[in-house]
Amino acid sequence: MQRIRVNAASSSYDVVVAGGCIERAAEEIQAVSGSRRIFVIADEGALAVLGDRLERSLAALNPTLFPIRLGEERKRLAVVEELAERMHRAGADRSAVVVTFGGGIAGDLGGFVAASYMRGVSFVQIPTTLLAQVDASVGGKTGVNLSSGKNLIGAFHQPLLVLIDPQTLATLPAQEYRAGLFEVIKHGIIWSPELFQVLEDQRDAVIAREPTVLEKIVADSVRIKASVVSEDERESGLRRILNYGHTLGHGLEAETGYRRLLHGEAVGWGMIAAGRLAESLGMFSATDRARAEQLILAYGPLPDLAGVDPAAVAARIHGDKKTIGGKVHFVLPTAIGKVEVIVNPAADKVLAATQAAFDVVARTAAAQ
Ligand code: GLY
């Protein structure tokens, strides 16, 4: 079992990473919440697979359970209101503790309910997808989408505790699992040559979800995220590096209507484009660029992008949250394990890198 401390400016909390820790959820939650009432916001999809284990383990806390159908199209303020009404009807007051259960959408949306209900109540995250375990559940970003863009309404609200049970990943659909692995690769490229090497050397064990290696890559990712968030909770500096692959990746997601790729797949593609851009700017050696790209493709395949216009994707970056005062912030690698933030790289180079990443995906698909 690994207990990783996040020391954010606004609060400190533990992230527990341990196979089977769901079974101990009641005692872990009670240790941080005492005898307060528990309200569980749980994705119906996660409940269908893991609900029995969750209900058995939380029974001692006598929780109120709110099953909810989720999906990107349901990550909206209307659903926040629906859940807040349900909490109020069930008698939740300011001492309520919300427990979120499910993937990134359950955590972001349920966390935002906690951030805003009665001006803020405590919450605990129990993420059940790889993407949520290695990224979304740690660091206190909560929120929902607007029709004009992802996560444009939200709040920083740190949880009391995050409980990560990598055993829950055994039943995750393969495409969703691989999509989460791109965020793990991101941690290797931005921070840790050692994690990068594990992903290179143990690809088959990682793909097979071998428990020991799985627990290691999840815990390493959480440790990296905890270090970054502990230094910069509000993304005024260092935390920007977590957006590696996200600038063009978000552009691709928006341009394809959030339907053609999972978020992690868009990040995988965005990291290829960012690697190409960094190489063309003379910041990243051809050898390291090729090594990073090979690792991303080894955990592919990335979805087919036929019919998507690279110029339209590149143009989307101007509507992104990472564009501040009209300036586009790009996180670009300088070596495996090291990145820098570059402001306003030349538009023709961004377009060329976007086109190159499209070509990489097309070539890989043709070779399969
Ligand atoms: N997912 C990026 C962050 O939490 O800052």
Boltz pocket constraint, residues with backbone or C-beta under 6 A from the ligand:
constraints:
  - pocket:
      binder: B
      contacts: [[A, 135], [A, 136], [A, 138], [A, 139], [A, 141], [A, 239], [A, 242], [A, 243]]
      max_distance: 6.0
